[in-house]
Amino acid sequence: MTPAPARRRVLVTDVVWPDLSVERSVLEPAGFDVALAPAADEQTLVAGAADADAILVCFAAVTEQVIRTSPRLRVVARLGTGLDNIDTAVCADLGIAVTRVPDYCVDEVATHSLALALALWRRLPQYDAQLRAGEWGTRPRTLPLRRLAGARVAVLGRGRIGREVGRRWAALGLDVTDDVRNADLVSLHLPLTEQTRGSIDAATLATLRPGAVLVNTGRGPVLDLDAVLAALDSGQLSGAAMDVFDAEPLAADSVLRGRDDVILTPHIAFYSEEALVELRRRAAQSVVDHFAAAGRPQ
């Protein structure tokens, strides 16, 4: 009797959903055992990935140490669009494939970005705070409110999400550009690279129209946070909204938490039930497809 082929092992580093049912439904019938790491720190992942053939990663860091101490590793699949939490250079050096799901959650992030921007533009956080404090009136303290029609919006990052955001703003009658100079509204959808890190700095913010609003649903480190705070204090920015941060989760003592001119959401722009199922299924399928392709004759 021919022995059954050995099952491959997939390590899931971290998830923000309650179980691995979707991942298992794709991987287990294809001959993979699936295990969730008990924690996402480097030491735990080094131990957990030692005999892994594949890694599924959400937000955890797949570092050089994790990769180099996993001799069976053949593919790292990102449960997301960006790859900045994976050491892709080491993967390339070792011939390890890296996959992602670049076109999921376009609708969700675009909707979230516009919702944040519109809330800032209409001063909803300030009006909400005023009303809850017992005040009634048409004008937020010291903040003039301008008409949205005809405003100039700079959409930085023209991947799938950025293009959809631009399309939606254009449909609302705004002048859409990728030039921040004299912009009334800036919507950030930039990947994190050495070129984009800290690129939204004091010099860039100084070129905006005074009182502009800024929304970041791309990557936290593209913002120079000190420059953003200074621009808010000076009135160069009238509001900012952030779904992503330099370090996540956001620190309990972050200065951002005490400001009513900032809207904060916990890196959930991607979220809808439909998007999560799509993401999980496609990331898991990319692992199956990689090994299926590797086993075919050339």
N, C-alpha and C positions, 0 to 999 in steps of 0.2 A: 504494500500500500504506500502510495506517495504521501510523504508527510505534508501537512498543511503549511503553507508559507507563513513565516514569522510575521507577526503584526508589528507595524511601525507605531511609534509613540509620538504624540503631539503634546507639548507643554503649552498651556494657556497661562500667560504671565499674570493677567489681571483683567477684570471685567467690571462694568458698572450696571450689570443686569443680574437677576437673581439666580440663574442657573445656566447650564451649558446645553440645554436641550436642542437648540437649533444646530450648534456646532456638532454635537454627537449624531444628530440625524443625518448629517452629510458625511462625517468622517468614519463613523463606526462601520457602516455597511461597506465602505471601501477598504476596510482592513486596518484601521487606525485605532489605537487606544488613546483616550483623551484624559488628561489630568490637569487640574487647576493648581497653580502654585499657591501655597498657603500665605505667602507675602510677596511683595514685588521689589524688595531690596536686592542689591547685587549678589550678596552672599547666598540668599535663598535661591535666586535664579540660577546661579552657577551650579548649585547642588541639584536642582530640579531638572536642568537642561543637560546634565552629564550624559544621559542616554537617550536624549530626544532626537528624533529625525526631523522634526519641524517645530517651530515656535509660532504661536498666535499671540500677538501683542496688541494691547490697547494703548495705555498711557505709560506703561513701565519703560525704563531704559534698558534696551538690549545693547549692552556695552561690549567692548573688545574682550574683556575678561569672560563674559558669558559666552560669547561666540567661540573664542579660541579653546575653551575647555569643554566644548561639545563636539567630540570627534565624529559623531554620526549626523550632525546637523547638515541639512541640505536646503532648507527653505525657511525664511522668516516672513510671515504674512502679517501685515499691519491691518488691524481692525480700524481703519480710518483712511484718510487721504494723504497726510503728510508722512515724511520719513525721518524727521529730525530727531526722534528718540531711538533710532536704530543706527549703529555704526556701519553705514553702508560701505565705507571704504574697506573695512576689514572683511565684510561679506564678499565684496568683489575680489579681494586678494585671495580668498580661500575658495572661490567658485561657488559660493552659497547664494541662491536666488533670493531676491527680496520682492515681495508683491504688496500691492495696496489696492484699495477700491476707490479710484479717483473720481468717479461720477455719481457717488451716492450722496444723499442729503442736500442736493443743490437747492431744491425747493425750500427745505427747512431753514437752511442758513440764510438764503436770500430773504425769506419772510421775516426771520428774526432780526436781520440787519435793518430792514426797513422799519420794523416795529420799534426798535431802539431809537433809530434816527428821528422818527416822527414823534415819539414821546419826548425826546430832548427838544425838538424844534418847537413843540407846543407847550413846553415847560411843565409837563405833567407831574414830574416829581415835586416841583415847587408848589404848584397849585394844590396837589394832594396834601402836602405838609401844611400849607396855610389853612386849608379847610379843616383838617384834623385838629389844628391848634385853635379853632374857633373863629378864624378870620374869614371874611367874605369880601370879594372884590374882583375886578376884572384884570388887575395888573399885578404880576409877580413883583416882589420887591426888587427894585433896581435893574430889572431885566426887561428891556423892550422886546416885543414879540412881533416878528416880521411875517409877511405873507410868504407862503412856500412857493407859489407859482412864480416861475422865472428864476428861481435860485440856481446857483451853480454847484454841482456836486462832483467832486473828484473821487472816482472809483479807482483805487490803487490795487493792482493785481487783477489781471484779465484772464484768469482761468475760467473754468465752467461756472463757478459761483459768481465771480466778479462780472462776467458777461451777463449773467441773469440779473444781478443787482442793477447793472447799468440799464438793461432793457426795461426793468420795472420803473426805475426813476424817469427814464425818457417817456414812458407811457403816462406818467403823472405830470409831464410838461416841464421837467427840469432840463437844464443844460448839462449834459453829462460829458466829462472829460477825464483824462488821467493826469492832468496838470493841477497841482495843488494851489498854484498862485491865484489869489483872489477867490478861492473857493468858499462857499457858505457852509458846505457840509463835506466831510471826508469820510469815506467808507473803506476800511482796510481789509483786504483779502490776500495779503502777501504771504508767500511761503517764508519760512525762516532760513536765511542763508547768511553767510558772512557779510554780504553786501546789504541785506535788508536789516540786519540786527541793529537796533538803535537808530534807524534811519529817519524815523519821525521824531526829530529833535527840535531844539529851540529855533534853529535857523529855518527849518521847514515850517514850523508853526507860525513863525513871524510873517510868512508870506500869505497866510490866510486872511480872508476878510475878517475884521474884528467882530467878535461875537459868534464865530463859526462853531459848529458842533462836530465832534469826532466820534466815530464808532469803530471798534476793533473786534471783528469776529474771525480774524486770521490767526496770528500767533502773538502771544504777549510780548516777547522780547523785541519786536520791531518798534515798540514805543520806548522812548526815553521818558520814563515815568516822572522824573523830577521836572523835566521840561513841560510835560503835560500839566502837572500840578501848578507850576509857575504861570502857565498860560491861563489856567482857570482862575487863579488868584488875580491876575492882571485884567481879566475880561477879554483877552484875545480869544479864548475859548469861552463860550457861555455854558457848555455842557460836554460831557464825555460819557460814552457807554462802552463797557468792556465785558466780553464773554470769556476772554483768555488773559492769562497773567504770566509774569515772569516765573513765578513758582506757584504750583497748584497742589493742594487747595490754597486759596487765599488765606494769608495769615490772619489770625484773630485780631491782631493789633494793627492791621494795615490801616494807614491813614485814609485810604479810599473809603472805608466803611463809615466814616463820620461825615461824609459830604453829601449835601442834598442836590449838588449839581452833577453828580455822577450816578449812573445806573449800572449796577453790577448783576451779572448772571453767571451761574457756576459752570461754565464751559458746557452749555446745553443747547447751543444753537443748532447742533446736528440732530436734535432729538425729535422723533415721532416714532410711534410704534412700528409703522410701516418701514421707516428708514432703518431702524435697528435690526429688524428681521432680514431685510435686504443685505445690510452690511455683514451680518454674522454668516449668512448663508454663502455669500460670494467670497468672503475671506477664507472660509473653510474649504470651499470648492477650489480655490486657487492652490491649496495644498494638494488636494487630490489630483488636480490637473497637472501639477508639476511632476509628481511621481509617475503618473500615467505617461506623460511625454518622455520622461527619462527612461522608461522601460521599453519604449518602442524602438525597433530597429532603425538605424539611420540610413 
